[in-house]
Amino acid sequence: MSKVMGKQPSMALYETILQLKDLDECYRFFQDLCTVSELRAMEQRYDVAVLLEKGMIYNDILDKTGASSATISRVNRSLNYGVGGYKDIFARQKAEEQA
């Protein structure tokens, strides 16, 4: 597990997320946990990741999502050089679609 600013991350949040039972409970939990702008930022980053994974180019993603080029670049860097979080979930989703 990587350290953030010299401190081990607390796993309590991630363990709690794994306990959420359905989409409604997940939505309500994140509504309580995050500000509206934090949620919109995460939603936008995920949308950008999906579009990058589909092969869409930066300018089209910018037009479709309103994300800045810096955000698109950051997400692209995570897709290509990150720890694999996006790739893992996209692979799982693709496998479920094909099943």
N, C-alpha and C positions, 0 to 999 in steps of 0.2 A: 504494500500500500504506500503510495507516495505521500510525502509530507507537504502540507500547504503552509507556506510562511513559517517553516520550521516546526510545525505542530502536526501531530497525527490527527487525521480527520475522525470525527465521531461517527461511528457506524450506526448509531441509534436512529437517525433519520432514514437511512437506507433500509434498515431492518423493518422500520415501521411501514415504509412504502411497500415492501414485499407482503405485508399483512393486509393491505387494502383488498377488499373482496370483489368490487365491481366498479364499473366506470363512474357511476353516480357517487359512490363513496370516495373514489379517487379525486373526482372533480371537486367535491366539497372540501376534502382535506387540503388540496392545493389552494382553494379559495381562501381558506383560513390561514394557511402558511405563508402565502406570498402576496405582495401588493399586485394591483392590476398591471402596473408597468412591468414588474418582474415576470408575471405570467405571459404577458404579450411578447416579451423578449424571448422567453423560452419557446413559446409556440412558433414565433417567427423563425428562430434558429432551426427548429425541427422541420418546418416547412421548407426552408432553404436546403437542408440536408436531403430531404426527399427529392427535391427538384434536381440537385446536383447528382444524386444517385441515378436519376433517370437520364442524365446526360445533358440537361438544359444548360445553356450558356449564361454567364454572369448578367448581361444586359437584360435578358428575358426574365431572369429570376428577380432582378431589381424591379422591373416593371410589374411583375406578378405579385411580389410580396412587399415591396416598399423597403426592403432591407438595404442597408448601406453596402457599398462595395467592401468596406472593412469587415462587416459582419459576414458577408458571403465568403470572403477570403478566409476568415477565421474558421468558419464551418468547414470549408474545403480542406484546410490544413488538418482539422480534426479527423475528417474522413480519410485522408491519405496518410497521416503521420500520428494520429492519436492513439489512445490505448485500446481502441476497438469497440467502443460502446455502440456507435452508430452501425458499424459493420455487423456486429453480433445481432442486433435487433432486426436489421434489414434482411439478413440471411434467414433468421427465424420466420419473419413475415413471408418471405418468398417461399420457404419450404411449406408453410401452412397454406398458402395460396395454391400450391401445386398438389397438395394432398387431397 
